[in-house]
Amino acid sequence: METAAISEDVSCSETLKTIYERRAVRKYKQIPVDHELITKVLDAGRMAPSAINKQPWKFYILTGSETIKAFSKEIAKVTARTFVKTHSGTDVLKTAIHVFHMLKEGDLFKRPDPIFHGAPVVVFIAAPRDNEWAPIDIGMCAQNMMLAAKALGLDSCPVGLAKYVEQTRIFSRLQVPLSEQVYMAVILGYGDETPETHQRIRNNAFFIE
Ligand SMILES: Cc1cc2nc3c(=O)[nH]c(=O)nc-3n(C[C@H](O)[C@H](O)[C@H](O)COP(=O)(O)O)c2cc1C
């Protein structure tokens, strides 16, 4: 697989700079984020394109550290159960690899916040279940939010595992109506690490005349 660091000079454009500097950050300072700043990030999400301009996203936002930890632990339990269920039988090796990845930063269940990485803000993003384009719209919305966060001096990480919140015993606390599905979460905060840039796969573009 051909991979490379994409290192063209992007300093000429603030937008490109933000795109190239965003990272999935998994360590945060315990500094709260102003509600005004959270609103700016949500507004950027709301500016995303959406199929037939439905703007299907709904945001459910946690800012209390005890609440975040409670959800994190419950989602971790569901995640572990799900991996075992979906990778049982002949897939034992795959299960072992998944579990290894989940545990490599320490025991999943011993960490106070295994899913949301100690971020002070968790934004669950949901959309109506009957919208076939919702997963794409939500992805665009989330990316807008993460780029806006970077531009505003915050860090972020998309958390797909957050979708398992629906299977937790405390899901009702989010007050998501039955008609909606939770697709993911975006976590926000002031990062306490600068992860290396992952190499990008570059042999995946095919120009056809
Ligand atoms: C749909 C999606 C789901 C993801 N889910 C998780 C997750 O549950 N937990 C996590 O720590 N990172 C998650 N990530 C972050 C990816 O691991 C990360 O974006 C990838 O390793 C590339 O790193 P970068 O964002 O720093 O370029 C997810 C990313 C995407 C796009």
PDBQT file of the ligand as one rigid body, heavy atoms in Angstrom, charges set to zero:
ROOT
HETATM    1  C1  LIG A 301     -16.398   7.104  11.727  1.00  0.00    +0.000 C 
HETATM    2  C2  LIG A 301     -15.253   7.207  12.696  1.00  0.00    +0.000 A 
HETATM    3  C3  LIG A 301     -15.340   6.576  13.915  1.00  0.00    +0.000 A 
HETATM    4  C4  LIG A 301     -14.295   6.695  14.847  1.00  0.00    +0.000 A 
HETATM    5  N1  LIG A 301     -14.450   6.128  16.075  1.00  0.00    +0.000 NA
HETATM    6  C5  LIG A 301     -13.500   6.317  17.005  1.00  0.00    +0.000 A 
HETATM    7  C6  LIG A 301     -13.706   5.829  18.331  1.00  0.00    +0.000 A 
HETATM    8  O1  LIG A 301     -14.739   5.240  18.653  1.00  0.00    +0.000 OA
HETATM    9  N2  LIG A 301     -12.745   6.065  19.246  1.00  0.00    +0.000 N 
HETATM   10  C7  LIG A 301     -11.598   6.758  18.928  1.00  0.00    +0.000 A 
HETATM   11  O2  LIG A 301     -10.776   6.951  19.808  1.00  0.00    +0.000 OA
HETATM   12  N3  LIG A 301     -11.376   7.210  17.678  1.00  0.00    +0.000 NA
HETATM   13  C8  LIG A 301     -12.299   7.036  16.715  1.00  0.00    +0.000 A 
HETATM   14  N4  LIG A 301     -12.117   7.545  15.446  1.00  0.00    +0.000 N 
HETATM   15  C9  LIG A 301     -10.899   8.298  15.131  1.00  0.00    +0.000 C 
HETATM   16  C10 LIG A 301      -9.970   7.574  14.150  1.00  0.00    +0.000 C 
HETATM   17  O3  LIG A 301      -9.330   6.519  14.812  1.00  0.00    +0.000 OA
HETATM   18  C11 LIG A 301      -8.941   8.594  13.589  1.00  0.00    +0.000 C 
HETATM   19  O4  LIG A 301      -9.644   9.599  12.915  1.00  0.00    +0.000 OA
HETATM   20  C12 LIG A 301      -7.953   7.928  12.637  1.00  0.00    +0.000 C 
HETATM   21  O5  LIG A 301      -7.094   7.084  13.345  1.00  0.00    +0.000 OA
HETATM   22  C13 LIG A 301      -7.103   8.957  11.884  1.00  0.00    +0.000 C 
HETATM   23  O6  LIG A 301      -6.429   9.817  12.778  1.00  0.00    +0.000 OA
HETATM   24  P1  LIG A 301      -6.549  11.405  12.620  1.00  0.00    +0.000 P 
HETATM   25  O7  LIG A 301      -8.005  11.751  12.803  1.00  0.00    +0.000 OA
HETATM   26  O8  LIG A 301      -5.679  11.972  13.728  1.00  0.00    +0.000 OA
HETATM   27  O9  LIG A 301      -6.065  11.773  11.267  1.00  0.00    +0.000 OA
HETATM   28  C14 LIG A 301     -13.126   7.428  14.505  1.00  0.00    +0.000 A 
HETATM   29  C15 LIG A 301     -13.061   8.060  13.254  1.00  0.00    +0.000 A 
HETATM   30  C16 LIG A 301     -14.107   7.967  12.380  1.00  0.00    +0.000 A 
HETATM   31  C17 LIG A 301     -14.018   8.700  11.071  1.00  0.00    +0.000 C 
ENDROOT
TORSDOF 0
